[in-house]
């Protein structure tokens, strides 16, 4: 179930379990901060989404946009989205709040602190960030336990690497990305204790050339498996892996179709969480707090590229399946940073 990170009172929301249609809806317990519930929305629900990059990135921002579209389709809400970074974030939040939007979602760790500041001026508006450690009566965060998928990627890379070197390519250097890299490294070391793990950040949000150059640099140091957190710049990572015949992993969305060199993808299944959040705002049951959603909730998945599944040795596939089962049943806890 969704687990508490820094909250206290128990509430219930509905979350669709699993990653495919046909999985029944289940009730998921969410621990929330002791705060009064907001009032139900009168009239049409209005939801805004702020992302760090274009929603066409086939990754992090696209995943959130899928969730926004699910809110529109399933709840009939009016929705709007825009890219907002750095100084634009608070201005965009204020603009949406002043325009009467009921829920404003900032998709990333960097939206949490601005939401805390702007939220004080708009107590009737719900502000939620995808990741973050602060909350208030009308401000919350849901953290997707993507570290679980990254750990599985790392273990697969560690067990299959021929060079003994694997790499992690990041765009923005933020705590949430570092935490997923920590999990990947731990998984790689579990698969092969003597593995060398290279970490490179471009500090760019959508610079394809920079991501490609960083990936080529890592490959030049011997990496034969590469995972990324480069958002809209992922194409650069995949191009480098294609040119050098190196395996890559997809992240955030199922990116298996993006390149023939992708072995598997660590996926966030955002739609159920986004819809449940919007329902709570619409119904007046939203309370600020911080929640964690993982594989056991159907919020995280790990998908092997069907085009390359035969490249995974049977013993490695067996170890992978065993690991995923342990994660889903809660018998193994993947390491993550607290922030």
PyMOL commands that set and color helices and strands:
alter all, ss='L'
color gray80, all
select helices_A, chain A and resi 60-75+88-98+109-119+147-160+175-191+208-220+231-244+256-258+271-283+295-297+309-311+314-329
alter helices_A, ss='H'
color red, helices_A
select strands_A, chain A and resi 3-4+9-16+25-32+46-51+78-83+103-107+126-130+139-144+165-170+196-201+225-229+247-252+262-268+290-293+300-304
alter strands_A, ss='S'
color yellow, strands_A
deselect
rebuild
show_as cartoon
